[in-house]
Amino acid sequence: MRPKVISDSLKDVAEGEQCGAGKGWTMSLPRCPMVRLRVCRFTFRGLVFFTVAVALLYGFLLMDGARSAGKPPWLELNTCSPRNNVAFLKTHKCASSAIQNILFRYGDKHNLHFALPVTGNYFGGGRHIFEAGMVRSSPFNKVTPNIFAIHTKWNYEEVKKVMPEDTVYFTIVREPTALFQSLFDYASIGERAGGLTLDEYVRRNPIDASRTDGYVGYNQMTWDLGMPLEDMSNLTAARELVRRADAQFGLVLVAERMDESLVLLANYLCWELRDVLVLRVNSLRDEVRRGEGRGHTVPVSHSLLQVTHFVPPAVQVFHQ
Ligand SMILES: *[C@@H]1O[C@H](CO)[C@@H](O)[C@H](O)[C@H]1NC(C)=O
């Protein structure tokens, strides 16, 4: 009896191993002889493994089907090449200093050339419409510039004359009343009109009133886009300006949608997202924004100096 028991149990063990019953496997179940089914019987663990295996197989088959139907868009590789010739209309009080800073840093990093004025941080001082000669006469412009990002009163045809053929053009806009409130404080418009509040100033001055310093005032984006003073109340001229801008700029960012705008910008220029990281530059302090206290915001030149690390050497020269 004893040897038989031993040999039987050895046989059971051997067949059990073969069927994988001891580990709860079910894959080899059909290979088990009917008489030994009790050894290879379904265990709860086996059932779970089987279910998971079928689910995985089904999943793989589904993925295979998706692959053969073409890659999903998020798997497509970005095949564009980075734009190195870029012109930006720097509109007043539209977060454009932050954008300018992005362009300066990128140009500095990639050893590009900048369109820079003879002195100051404007082409034409803000009053005069841009002319190619303003770039060409500058001692900083010995070669064709790659980056145009300095304040000016926009003149597309003239900017095109100084930039390479494959230049891409973009600008940034902001809701006009918020812009004017910011500008009113920033340029001390009320103060310089004899100490007027914003309300008083708006009541007393028509839309085509003379501009502070000859260039700052109502509808600043319209002015920056090239509108002459005599057309500031001409709706036909305004519509034409918008239509022209639409044709000239490949991308228009929106200051109120900065995050989305920056992602679009990186995409438009085919740059890395890390290239469009920003600092908040030259913005109203929060207490001024809330209406507490008078505005003493940082002038443009100082805000540029605060980020000296990122400013090309030639720009630093004209701020000294
Ligand atoms: C308004 O602008 C249009 C388009 O530029 C021009 O033809 C028209 O003469 C202007 N009207 C006035 C009153 O200046």
The ligand as a Gaussian input file, in Angstrom:
#p B3LYP/6-31G(d) Opt

LIG

0 1
 C      -12.317000     108.226000     -43.927000
 O      -11.452000     107.226000     -44.370000
 C      -11.672000     106.810000     -45.697000
 C      -10.765000     105.625000     -45.968000
 O       -9.439000     105.894000     -45.638000
 C      -11.432000     107.962000     -46.627000
 O      -11.665000     107.565000     -47.964000
 C      -12.340000     109.126000     -46.258000
 O      -12.026000     110.256000     -47.045000
 C      -12.164000     109.469000     -44.796000
 N      -13.171000     110.453000     -44.397000
 C      -12.859000     111.622000     -43.865000
 C      -14.006000     112.468000     -43.478000
 O      -11.706000     111.961000     -43.665000

